Amino acid sequence: MTEPIGISGTMRQAEVRALIRRLHEAQQRATNEILDHANWDTLGNATPHGFTVNDVLRMWVWHFWSHHRELILARGRLTDDNPHFHVPHYVREANEAFGRFVGELACMTDEQLDLRLPGEGRTVREIVEHTLATLEGYFADEIANAQPGEEEQ
């Protein structure tokens, strides 16, 4: 792992900042499209990949949680709701998780983008690109193309 940058150290972040801008734009597009297509009545609708809208909303939130952890591992540690399943709850949680994900990315240097995680095999840059790809064409598309189906158990 890369040594953490000290307070007086310089951080090159041109690439990190460009990725953050892309992530913000993709998250905003996904949020808008999901809000256009999902509501309480569509949570049980089946998506093209066999999930429900509710499942995809949960995956949207989980996606940032899991990749947030990867960014923490890559960066290194710093020193020391509502239980009802409805669209605004998931939108809030996804955006909070997105903020944590981008927050970790913002703490990294350009050099850390190519850091390969132990046991994971992926670099930070690959994790960010994967996250961008899902924001740009998966979560919102799954929900937009969901069909009425059986209620979730």
N, C-alpha and C positions, 0 to 999 in steps of 0.2 A: 504494500500500500504506500501511497505517497505521504510524505511527512506533511502534517498540517501547516498551513501558512500562519506565521505569527502576526500579531497586531500590527507590527511595523513593516511586515512584508508586503510586496506588491502582488496583486492578483490580476492576471490577464483574464479577462472575462468576455471578450468580444463574441466568441462563439456561444458561450453560456447564455449571454443576454439575447442573442439572436434566437436560440432555441426557446428561451422563455417567452419571447414575443410570439413565436409560432404556436407554442403550447397555449398561451392565453387566447389567441385567435381561434384555434381549433376547439378549445373548451367552450368558448362563447358560442361558436356555431353549433356544437353538439347540444349545449344547453337550450338554445333557441329552438332547434329542430325537435328535441325531445319534448319541450313544453308545447310545441305545436301539435304533437301527435299523441301524447300520453296524458291520460287523466284517470281518475278513480275507476271509471267504467271500462277502461282498456287494459287494466293490470293483468287480467287473466287471458288476454289475447295471445295466440300462438305466433311466434316469430318464424321467419324462414328457416332458422337453424334448430327449431324444435323447442325453444325456450318460451317462457311467457314474458310479457312486457315487464312484469315484476322481477323476474329472474335477471333480465338485462339491466334493469335499474340497479339491482344489487351488485351485478358484475361491474358496472360503471364505478360505483363507490369502491368496491374491493380492488379494482384495477389500480387505483391511486394508492390505496393502503399498501398493497404488496410492493409496488414499485417505489414508494416512499421509503420503505425499509431498505431496499436495495441501494438507494442513494445515500442513506445514512451509513450503510456498510462501506460504500465506496469512499465517502467523504471522511469517515471516521467520526467518532462521537465528540461532541463539544463537552467542556467541563460541566463538572457537575451542572336522548331526545324522545324524542317522541317514538314510542314503540309501534305506532300505527304505520302500516305500509301504504304510503300515498306519494304521489309524484313530487310535491314540494319538499317532502322530507328527503327523498333521494337526491333531488337537485341540490339542496343545501349540503347534504353529506358529500356528494360528489365534488361540489365546489370547495368544500373545506378540505377534502382529501387532495384535490388538485392544488390547493394553496400550499399544503404541506409538501407535496411533491415538488412544486416549483420552488418553494422555500429552500428545500435541500439542494436543489440544482443551483440556486442562486449563491449558495455557500461554497460552490466548487470552482476550481480553476479550469481553464481550457485543457491543461495537461491531464486533469482527472477524467475528462470525457473519454479518453481511450484506455482508462484503467479497466482491466478485466477482473470481474469479481471472482473470488475463490469459490470453486464448486459450481458456479453459475455458468461460466463460459462466455457470458455476454459482457460487453463493455457498457459503460454508462451511456455513451452515445447510442448504442444499439437499443438500450432500454428506452431512451427518450424517443428514438425514431419509431419503435414499436408502439409507444404510447400515442404519438402523433398519428400513426396509421389507424389506430382504433378510434381516435376522436374524429378523424377525417372521413371515416366511412363505415364504422361498425355499429356502435351503440345507437346512434340516431336512426340509421337505416333499419336495424333490427326492429325498433319500436314502430317506425313509420310503416313497415310492411307486415306488422302483426295482424293476425286474423282472429276473430272471436273463437274462443276455445273453452275448454272446461276450466272451471274455477280452480285455483290453487288449493291444495289440501292444507 
